[in-house]
Amino acid sequence: MGAVLRPMEFADLDAVMVIEEASFPAPWRRETFAQELSSSRRAWLVAEWDGRVIGYGGIQVVEDEAHVMNLAVRADARSAGIGAALLAALVDAARDLGAKRVTLEVREGNEAAVRLYRGAGFTEEGRRRGYYSESGEDALIMWSGDLSHDSQQAAIDSLRARGEAALGAYSGPQSVARVASGGEEVVLGIETSCDETAAAVLRGGLEVVSSVVASQVDFHARFGGVVPEIASRKHTEAIVGVVSQALADAGVGFDDLDAIAVTYGPGLVGALVVGVAYAKGLSLATGVSLVGVNHLEGHLFANVLADPGIEPPLVALVVSGGHTSLVYVPEWGEYEVLGETLDDAAGEAFDKVAKVLGLGYPGGPAISRLAEEGDPGAVDFPRAMMRSGDYRFSLSGLKTAVVNYIRHEREAGREIDVPDVAASFQQAVIDVQIDKSVRAALEHGVSTFCIAGGVAANTALREGLRAALGSEGISLSVPPLALCTDNAAMIAAAGTFRLRRGDLLALDAEAVPNLALG
């Protein structure tokens, strides 16, 4: 039995919101969808399979122009042609409502969506700089041709035929390529490796049913960095409420769970102990299986949540406040660390430089914002180990060079151009990371490269990698912002994979603060 398209109803909004929140860093609210369904000159559709909503989309028509308001497909139903079917049906609905042309905005980095729209006869006619505030990416403004013209009609007819064939052939959710297949396991993820207390519920390893994150950043900001003792205390205070909220949001209880997945390393030992102890207590009390997850593997699986079709072999750059590593992934579950930082991690270096510049904590977002206003070539900071011939990193010397530059300029009575310093420092960091990333990808002959971790949210790094890798024919996978920073959805995804392999954690297991990947 295939999938079908039908008008969206108010009863569909629960399922629509699950897809919406898993698909977009800044999702619409439920109230917005409800208002849309009550408004005139709108057409909202859902794709349904076996009684389950797997995609949706909507258009608004003003005079003779239609605007695609929203279009999304469940993660485990992407690349199956469902989006093509929805888009063709929305264009048909726009024509029925009197529209002559159709427009939409799409994130520049969403390559799959851009290809879909171009294949439907849409062309780029404008750009909104930094439109997506959560990532800083531009929005491409795309327009269809005149719907009455033969060339545009032919493009839509072709799209409709492809979509109808996809609907008829659809046979259910696709398992992640080359990851051990499973069913509809419900897994609770718990993450407490640093300063975020997080819990999430996943179904089938891909469907984010709920995700709750309690941040401690305000408590640590006054100290200019994470204070381990405070982090542990705040995790203890928050974890019961965060887990309870995640279960309530998902509408499940402990009897519905197939496993509890918890980060057991690497990270701050006190913070890890809180999560591991709580998860072991839940497992003992409920009889639910316990799975231990390496935090770094969790970051890698954030890419799987964002793109279920991603398939090893691949190379990944893991960059965060505590880690900077290049990793070769021949198969999921098999990891070869090609090189790591010898001293400061990328996020740590950003925080320390931001502190010297008086930008506060966390430093990464502040430096990234200021760098957009500065000249990355203003100050020639060193590119440590750029030509070392290996895949190791070192950022301590760069940090010292920035501090010395600032001190020298102040002693000379010159005013510091903070945006120029921020841009020059940031460029020095990413130049080395991009150079080594491209070399690693080429050396290992991969066609896919992933970036993961909190620093993966840095727009300059994303775009630099996309351009450098793209010139070599290598595709870049980048999770949305909400999946870059520490979260429990990625832990539950990696935990589902581990559960399917039978990798369970014993109740006498302890947190491992220096746990190695692989």
C-alpha positions as CSV (number, residue, x, y, z in Angstrom):
1,M,0.0,0.0,0.0
2,G,1.4,3.4,-1.0
3,A,1.1,6.9,0.5
4,V,-1.7,9.3,-0.3
5,L,-2.1,13.1,-0.2
6,R,-5.1,14.7,1.4
7,P,-6.1,18.1,2.9
8,M,-4.6,18.8,6.3
9,E,-7.0,18.7,9.3
10,F,-6.8,20.1,12.8
11,A,-6.5,16.5,14.0
12,D,-3.2,16.2,12.1
13,L,-1.4,19.0,14.1
14,D,0.2,16.7,16.7
15,A,1.9,14.7,14.0
16,V,2.7,17.8,12.0
17,M,4.4,19.5,15.0
18,V,6.6,16.5,15.5
19,I,7.9,16.7,12.0
20,E,8.1,20.5,12.1
21,E,10.2,20.6,15.3
22,A,12.6,17.9,14.0
23,S,13.0,19.6,10.7
24,F,13.6,23.3,11.5
25,P,15.8,25.0,14.1
26,A,13.2,27.7,14.4
27,P,9.9,25.8,14.0
28,W,6.4,27.3,13.6
29,R,4.2,27.1,16.7
30,R,1.1,24.9,16.7
31,E,-1.1,28.1,16.9
32,T,0.4,29.3,13.6
33,F,-0.7,26.1,11.8
34,A,-4.1,26.3,13.4
35,Q,-4.5,29.9,12.2
36,E,-3.4,28.9,8.7
37,L,-6.0,26.2,8.5
38,S,-8.7,28.8,9.4
39,S,-7.5,31.3,6.8
40,S,-8.8,31.9,3.3
41,R,-6.9,31.4,0.0
42,R,-4.7,28.7,1.6
43,A,-4.1,25.1,0.6
44,W,-2.5,22.8,3.2
45,L,-1.9,19.1,2.5
46,V,-0.4,16.1,4.3
47,A,1.1,13.0,2.9
48,E,-0.1,9.9,4.8
49,W,1.0,6.3,4.9
50,D,-0.7,3.6,7.0
51,G,-2.6,6.2,9.0
52,R,0.6,8.2,9.8
53,V,1.5,11.7,8.6
54,I,4.8,11.5,6.9
55,G,4.9,15.0,5.3
56,Y,3.0,18.2,4.8
57,G,3.1,21.5,3.0
58,G,1.1,24.7,2.5
59,I,0.7,27.7,0.2
60,Q,-0.9,31.1,0.5
61,V,-2.2,33.0,-2.5
62,V,-2.3,36.8,-2.6
63,E,-3.8,38.3,-5.8
64,D,-2.1,36.2,-8.5
65,E,1.0,35.1,-6.6
66,A,1.4,32.0,-4.4
67,H,3.9,31.6,-1.6
68,V,5.0,28.1,-0.4
69,M,4.7,28.7,3.3
70,N,6.1,25.4,4.6
71,L,7.1,22.0,3.2
72,A,8.6,19.2,5.3
73,V,8.9,15.4,5.2
74,R,9.6,13.0,8.1
75,A,13.3,12.2,8.4
76,D,12.8,8.5,7.7
77,A,10.7,9.2,4.6
78,R,13.0,11.7,2.9
79,S,14.6,10.9,-0.5
80,A,11.6,8.8,-1.4
81,G,9.9,11.5,-3.6
82,I,7.3,12.5,-1.0
83,G,8.4,16.1,-1.2
84,A,8.1,16.1,-5.0
85,A,4.5,14.9,-4.7
86,L,3.6,17.6,-2.2
87,L,5.2,20.4,-4.2
88,A,3.4,19.4,-7.4
89,A,0.1,19.2,-5.6
90,L,0.7,22.6,-4.0
91,V,1.4,24.2,-7.4
92,D,-1.7,22.7,-8.8
93,A,-3.7,24.1,-5.8
94,A,-2.1,27.5,-6.3
95,R,-3.2,27.5,-10.0
96,D,-6.8,26.6,-8.9
97,L,-6.7,29.6,-6.5
98,G,-5.8,31.9,-9.4
99,A,-2.0,32.1,-9.0
100,K,0.1,32.7,-12.0
101,R,3.5,32.3,-10.4
102,V,4.8,30.6,-7.2
103,T,7.6,31.8,-4.9
104,L,9.4,30.4,-1.9
105,E,12.4,30.9,0.4
106,V,14.9,28.1,0.9
107,R,18.0,27.8,3.0
108,E,21.0,28.1,0.7
109,G,22.7,25.1,2.3
110,N,19.6,22.8,1.9
111,E,21.0,21.2,-1.3
112,A,18.3,18.6,-1.5
113,A,15.5,21.1,-1.4
114,V,17.2,23.5,-3.8
115,R,17.6,20.6,-6.3
116,L,13.9,19.7,-5.9
117,Y,12.8,23.3,-6.6
118,R,15.1,23.8,-9.6
119,G,13.8,20.5,-11.0
120,A,10.3,22.0,-10.7
121,G,11.2,25.0,-12.8
122,F,12.0,27.4,-10.0
123,T,14.9,29.8,-10.4
124,E,16.8,32.0,-8.0
125,E,15.7,35.6,-8.3
126,G,17.0,37.1,-5.0
127,R,18.7,36.5,-1.7
128,R,18.0,37.5,1.9
129,R,21.3,37.8,3.7
130,G,21.5,36.1,7.1
131,Y,17.7,35.3,6.9
132,Y,18.0,32.2,9.0
133,S,19.1,33.8,12.3
134,E,19.9,30.5,14.0
135,S,22.6,29.7,11.5
136,G,23.3,33.0,9.8
137,E,22.7,31.4,6.4
138,D,21.2,33.2,3.4
139,A,17.7,32.4,2.1
140,L,17.4,32.0,-1.7
141,I,14.3,33.6,-3.1
142,M,13.1,31.3,-5.9
143,W,10.2,31.8,-8.4
144,S,8.5,29.5,-10.7
145,G,7.8,30.5,-14.3
146,D,4.4,31.6,-15.5
147,L,2.1,28.6,-14.7
148,S,0.4,29.1,-18.1
149,H,3.6,28.7,-20.1
150,D,4.4,25.4,-21.7
151,S,7.9,25.1,-20.3
152,Q,6.7,25.6,-16.7
153,Q,3.8,23.3,-17.2
154,A,6.1,20.6,-18.5
155,A,8.3,20.9,-15.4
156,I,5.3,20.5,-13.1
157,D,3.9,17.6,-15.1
158,S,7.2,15.8,-14.8
159,L,7.4,16.6,-11.1
160,R,3.8,15.4,-10.6
161,A,4.5,12.1,-12.5
162,R,7.5,11.5,-10.3
163,G,5.6,12.3,-7.2
164,E,2.7,10.1,-8.0
165,A,5.0,7.2,-8.8
166,A,6.8,7.8,-5.4
167,L,3.5,7.8,-3.5
168,G,2.4,4.6,-5.2
169,A,5.7,2.9,-4.5
170,Y,6.2,4.1,-0.9
171,S,6.3,1.1,1.5
172,G,7.2,2.7,4.8
173,P,10.0,4.3,6.7
174,Q,13.5,3.7,5.5
175,S,16.1,2.5,7.9
176,V,19.4,4.4,8.0
177,A,21.7,3.1,5.3
178,R,24.1,0.5,6.5
179,V,23.1,0.9,10.1
180,A,21.8,-2.3,11.7
181,S,18.0,-2.3,11.0
182,G,15.4,-2.3,13.6
183,G,11.8,-1.5,14.1
184,E,10.0,1.2,16.1
185,E,12.1,1.1,19.3
186,V,11.3,3.9,21.8
187,V,14.5,5.1,23.5
188,L,14.9,7.7,26.2
189,G,18.2,9.6,25.8
190,I,19.9,11.4,28.7
191,E,22.8,13.8,28.3
192,T,24.8,15.5,31.1
193,S,28.4,15.6,29.9
194,C,29.0,19.3,30.5
195,D,26.6,22.2,31.2
196,E,23.4,21.1,29.5
197,T,20.9,18.8,31.2
198,A,19.0,17.2,28.3
199,A,16.5,14.4,27.7
200,A,14.8,13.2,24.5
201,V,12.5,10.4,23.3
202,L,13.2,8.9,19.9
203,R,11.1,6.4,18.0
204,G,12.8,4.1,15.5
205,G,16.1,5.8,15.9
206,L,15.1,8.8,13.7
207,E,11.8,10.3,14.9
208,V,12.4,12.9,17.5
209,V,9.2,12.6,19.6
210,S,10.4,15.1,22.3
211,S,13.6,17.0,23.2
212,V,14.1,19.0,26.3
213,V,17.3,21.0,27.2
214,A,18.0,22.9,30.4
215,S,21.0,25.2,29.9
216,Q,23.3,26.4,32.7
217,V,25.0,29.0,30.6
218,D,23.7,31.9,32.7
219,F,25.2,30.4,35.9
220,H,28.6,29.9,34.3
221,A,28.8,33.2,32.3
222,R,29.8,35.2,35.4
223,F,32.9,33.0,35.7
224,G,33.8,33.2,32.0
225,G,33.6,29.4,31.6
226,V,32.1,26.2,33.0
227,V,32.7,25.6,36.7
228,P,32.6,21.8,37.1
229,E,31.2,21.9,40.7
230,I,28.3,24.2,39.6
231,A,27.6,22.0,36.6
232,S,27.2,18.9,38.7
233,R,25.0,20.7,41.2
234,K,22.7,22.1,38.5
235,H,22.4,18.7,36.8
236,T,21.3,17.2,40.1
237,E,18.7,19.9,40.4
238,A,17.4,19.7,36.9
239,I,17.6,16.0,35.8
240,V,14.4,14.7,37.3
241,G,12.3,17.5,35.8
242,V,13.9,17.4,32.4
243,V,13.4,13.6,32.0
244,S,9.8,13.9,33.3
245,Q,9.1,16.7,30.8
246,A,10.6,14.7,27.9
247,L,8.4,11.7,28.7
248,A,5.3,13.8,29.2
249,D,5.9,15.7,25.9
250,A,6.3,12.4,24.1
251,G,3.2,11.0,25.8
252,V,5.0,7.8,26.9
253,G,5.9,6.2,30.2
254,F,8.6,3.8,31.3
255,D,6.5,0.8,30.2
256,D,6.7,2.1,26.7
257,L,10.5,2.4,26.6
258,D,12.8,-0.2,24.9
259,A,15.9,1.4,26.3
260,I,17.4,4.2,28.3
261,A,20.5,5.6,26.6
262,V,22.9,7.8,28.6
263,T,26.2,9.6,27.9
264,Y,28.9,7.9,30.0
265,G,31.9,9.8,28.5
266,P,33.8,11.8,27.7
267,G,33.1,14.9,29.7
268,L,33.3,16.4,33.1
269,V,33.4,13.5,35.6
270,G,31.0,15.1,38.1
271,A,28.5,16.0,35.4
272,L,28.7,12.5,33.8
273,V,28.2,10.8,37.2
274,V,24.8,12.6,37.7
275,G,23.4,11.3,34.4
276,V,24.9,7.8,34.6
277,A,23.7,7.3,38.2
278,Y,20.2,8.6,37.4
279,A,19.9,6.4,34.3
280,K,21.2,3.3,36.2
281,G,18.6,4.0,38.9
282,L,15.8,4.2,36.3
283,S,16.9,1.0,34.6
284,L,17.1,-0.8,37.9
285,A,13.7,0.4,39.0
286,T,11.9,-0.1,35.7
287,G,13.7,-3.1,34.2
288,V,14.3,-1.1,31.0
289,S,17.6,-1.9,29.2
290,L,20.5,0.5,29.7
291,V,22.7,1.6,26.9
292,G,25.9,3.6,27.2
293,V,26.7,6.2,24.6
294,N,30.0,7.9,23.7
295,H,29.3,11.7,23.6
296,L,31.3,12.1,20.4
297,E,29.5,9.2,18.7
298,G,26.3,11.1,19.7
299,H,27.5,14.2,17.8
300,L,28.2,12.0,14.7
301,F,24.6,10.6,14.9
302,A,23.2,14.1,14.9
303,N,24.1,14.0,11.2
304,V,22.0,10.9,10.8
305,L,19.0,12.6,12.4
306,A,19.5,15.5,10.0
307,D,20.0,13.2,6.9
308,P,19.0,9.6,7.3
309,G,20.4,8.8,3.9
310,I,23.9,9.6,5.0
311,E,26.2,6.6,4.5
312,P,29.7,5.6,5.4
313,P,32.5,5.6,4.5
314,L,32.9,9.2,5.5
315,V,35.2,11.6,7.3
316,A,33.9,13.8,10.1
317,L,35.2,16.9,11.9
318,V,34.1,17.0,15.5
319,V,34.6,20.5,16.9
320,S,33.2,21.7,20.3
321,G,34.2,23.3,23.6
322,G,36.1,20.2,24.6
323,H,37.0,18.4,21.4
324,T,38.6,19.0,18.0
325,S,39.1,15.7,16.1
326,L,39.1,14.4,12.6
327,V,37.6,10.9,12.4
328,Y,37.3,8.4,9.6
329,V,34.1,6.3,9.7
330,P,34.3,3.2,7.5
331,E,31.1,1.9,9.1
332,W,28.8,3.1,11.8
333,G,30.3,1.9,15.0
334,E,33.8,1.8,13.6
335,Y,35.8,5.0,14.2
336,E,39.5,5.8,13.4
337,V,40.6,9.1,15.0
338,L,43.0,10.6,12.4
339,G,44.1,13.5,14.6
340,E,43.1,15.5,17.6
341,T,44.1,18.8,19.2
342,L,47.3,18.7,21.2
343,D,46.1,21.4,23.6
344,D,43.0,23.7,23.4
345,A,39.9,22.6,21.6
346,A,38.3,25.0,19.1
347,G,35.4,26.0,21.3
348,E,37.8,26.5,24.2
349,A,40.0,28.8,22.2
350,F,37.0,30.8,21.1
351,D,35.9,31.2,24.7
352,K,39.4,32.3,25.9
353,V,39.9,34.9,23.1
354,A,36.4,36.2,23.7
355,K,37.2,36.6,27.4
356,V,40.4,38.6,26.6
357,L,38.3,40.8,24.2
358,G,35.7,41.3,26.9
359,L,32.9,39.6,24.9
360,G,31.7,37.4,27.7
361,Y,30.7,33.7,27.7
362,P,30.1,31.7,25.6
363,G,32.6,33.2,23.3
364,G,31.9,31.3,20.0
365,P,28.7,33.0,19.1
366,A,30.0,36.5,20.1
367,I,33.2,36.1,18.0
368,S,31.2,34.7,15.0
369,R,28.8,37.7,15.1
370,L,31.6,40.3,15.3
371,A,33.7,38.5,12.7
372,E,31.0,39.3,10.1
373,E,31.8,43.0,10.6
374,G,35.6,42.6,10.5
375,D,38.4,42.0,8.0
376,P,39.7,38.4,8.3
377,G,43.0,39.5,6.7
378,A,43.5,42.5,9.0
379,V,45.9,40.6,11.4
380,D,48.2,37.8,10.2
381,F,47.8,35.4,13.1
382,P,49.6,32.0,12.9
383,R,48.1,28.9,11.3
384,A,49.6,26.3,13.7
385,M,50.4,22.9,12.2
386,M,48.9,23.8,8.9
387,R,51.7,22.1,7.0
388,S,52.5,19.4,9.6
389,G,51.6,16.6,7.3
390,D,49.3,15.0,9.8
391,Y,45.8,15.7,11.1
392,R,46.6,17.0,14.6
393,F,45.7,20.5,15.7
394,S,47.1,23.1,18.1
395,L,45.4,26.2,19.2
396,S,47.2,27.3,22.3
397,G,49.8,29.2,20.3
398,L,47.2,31.0,18.3
399,K,45.4,32.0,21.5
400,T,48.7,33.4,22.9
401,A,49.4,35.3,19.7
402,V,46.0,37.0,20.0
403,V,46.6,37.9,23.6
404,N,50.1,39.3,22.8
405,Y,48.7,41.3,19.9
406,I,46.1,42.9,22.0
407,R,48.6,43.7,24.8
408,H,51.0,45.2,22.3
409,E,48.4,47.4,20.7
410,R,47.1,48.7,24.0
411,E,50.7,49.4,25.3
412,A,51.3,51.4,22.1
413,G,48.2,53.4,22.8
414,R,46.3,52.1,19.7
415,E,42.6,51.3,19.8
416,I,41.8,47.7,19.2
417,D,39.5,47.0,16.2
418,V,37.6,44.2,17.9
419,P,35.7,43.0,14.8
420,D,39.0,42.8,12.8
421,V,40.7,40.8,15.6
422,A,37.7,38.5,15.9
423,A,37.6,37.9,12.1
424,S,41.3,37.4,11.8
425,F,41.4,34.9,14.8
426,Q,38.4,33.0,13.5
427,Q,39.9,32.8,10.0
428,A,43.2,31.4,11.4
429,V,41.2,28.7,13.2
430,I,39.1,27.6,10.3
431,D,41.9,27.8,7.7
432,V,43.7,25.0,9.4
433,Q,40.5,23.0,10.0
434,I,39.4,23.3,6.4
435,D,42.8,22.5,5.0
436,K,43.2,19.3,7.1
437,S,39.6,18.3,6.5
438,V,39.9,18.4,2.7
439,R,43.2,16.5,2.8
440,A,41.7,13.8,5.0
441,A,38.6,13.4,2.8
442,L,40.7,13.1,-0.3
443,E,43.2,10.7,1.3
444,H,40.4,8.4,2.4
445,G,38.6,8.6,-0.9
446,V,35.2,9.5,0.6
447,S,32.4,11.4,-1.1
448,T,30.7,12.5,2.1
449,F,32.0,14.7,4.9
450,C,30.3,15.5,8.2
451,I,30.8,18.3,10.7
452,A,29.5,17.9,14.3
453,G,29.7,19.6,17.7
454,G,28.9,23.1,19.0
455,V,31.4,24.9,16.8
456,A,29.7,23.3,13.8
457,A,27.2,26.1,14.2
458,N,29.9,28.6,13.1
459,T,28.7,30.0,9.7
460,A,32.2,30.8,8.4
461,L,33.4,27.3,9.1
462,R,30.3,25.7,7.5
463,E,30.5,27.8,4.4
464,G,34.3,27.5,4.1
465,L,34.1,23.7,4.3
466,R,31.1,23.6,1.9
467,A,33.1,25.6,-0.7
468,A,36.4,23.7,-0.3
469,L,34.8,20.3,-0.2
470,G,32.4,21.1,-3.0
471,S,35.2,22.0,-5.3
472,E,36.5,18.4,-4.9
473,G,33.1,16.9,-5.5
474,I,32.6,16.0,-1.8
475,S,29.2,16.7,-0.1
476,L,29.0,18.3,3.3
477,S,26.5,17.2,6.0
478,V,25.8,19.7,8.7
479,P,23.1,19.2,11.4
480,P,20.7,22.1,12.2
481,L,21.8,24.3,15.1
482,A,19.7,22.5,17.7
483,L,21.5,19.3,16.9
484,C,25.0,20.9,16.9
485,T,25.0,21.9,20.6
486,D,24.7,19.2,23.3
487,N,21.3,17.5,23.2
488,A,19.8,14.2,24.1
489,A,18.2,13.4,20.7
490,M,21.6,12.6,19.3
491,I,22.3,10.4,22.4
492,A,19.1,8.5,21.8
493,A,19.9,8.1,18.1
494,A,23.3,6.6,18.9
495,G,21.7,4.6,21.7
496,T,19.2,3.0,19.4
497,F,22.0,1.9,17.1
498,R,23.9,0.4,20.1
499,L,20.7,-1.3,21.3
500,R,20.2,-2.9,17.9
501,R,23.8,-4.3,18.2
502,G,23.1,-5.6,21.6
503,D,25.6,-3.2,23.3
504,L,24.1,-2.8,26.7
505,L,25.6,-1.1,29.7
506,A,25.9,-3.0,33.0
507,L,24.5,-1.5,36.2
508,D,27.9,-1.5,37.8
509,A,29.4,0.6,35.0
510,E,30.9,4.0,35.8
511,A,31.3,7.3,34.0
512,V,34.5,7.5,31.9
513,P,35.6,11.1,31.6
514,N,38.3,10.4,29.1
515,L,36.4,7.8,27.0
516,A,38.0,7.4,23.6
517,L,35.9,7.3,20.4
518,G,36.0,3.7,19.1
